[in-house]
Amino acid sequence: MSKPALLLVGAGGHARACIDVIEQEGRYAIAGLVGMPDEVGGVVLGYPVLG
């Protein structure tokens, strides 16, 4: 069974901490992050900042 996709809101330091916990739990697949306009197109810990 595939993991449910997750989109994180925010691309700052707290998002990095959340990514660490989410990856350790292994229950969700992180699709990307939503950040500020100047962050769009960037990457946070291997995940794209989409909008």
N, C-alpha and C positions, 0 to 999 in steps of 0.2 A: 504494500500500500504506500502511496506517495505521501509525503509530509505536506501539511497545509502551508500555503505561502503566507509570509508575513512582511508587511511594509512598515518600517520604523519611521516615526515622525521626529525629525531632528537629526542633525548630523554632527553634533558636538561630542564633548567628552562623555556625557551620560549615555549617548548612543553607543559609544565604544564599549562601555561597561555592560550595556544590555546585550550587545552582540556576543560578548564573551560568555555570558550566562546562557543565552539562547543556543549557542553552539555547543556548550557543555551538556545541556539538557537533551539536545538532539531530536526534539519533537516537532520543530518547525523548520521550513526552508526560507531563509531570508531572501526576499526578492529585490530589496533595495531600500533606500532611505529617501525621505522627503526633507529637503533642506532649504536654506535661504537662497535667493536668486544667484548670489555670487558663488555658491557651492555646487550648483547644478552642473553636471558633467564630470564632477570629481569622483573620487573613490575613497571609501572609508573601510579600512580593513578588508579590502577585496570586494566590497559591495558598492554598486553604483549609486550616486546621488541623482535621483530621477527628476525631481521637480520641487 
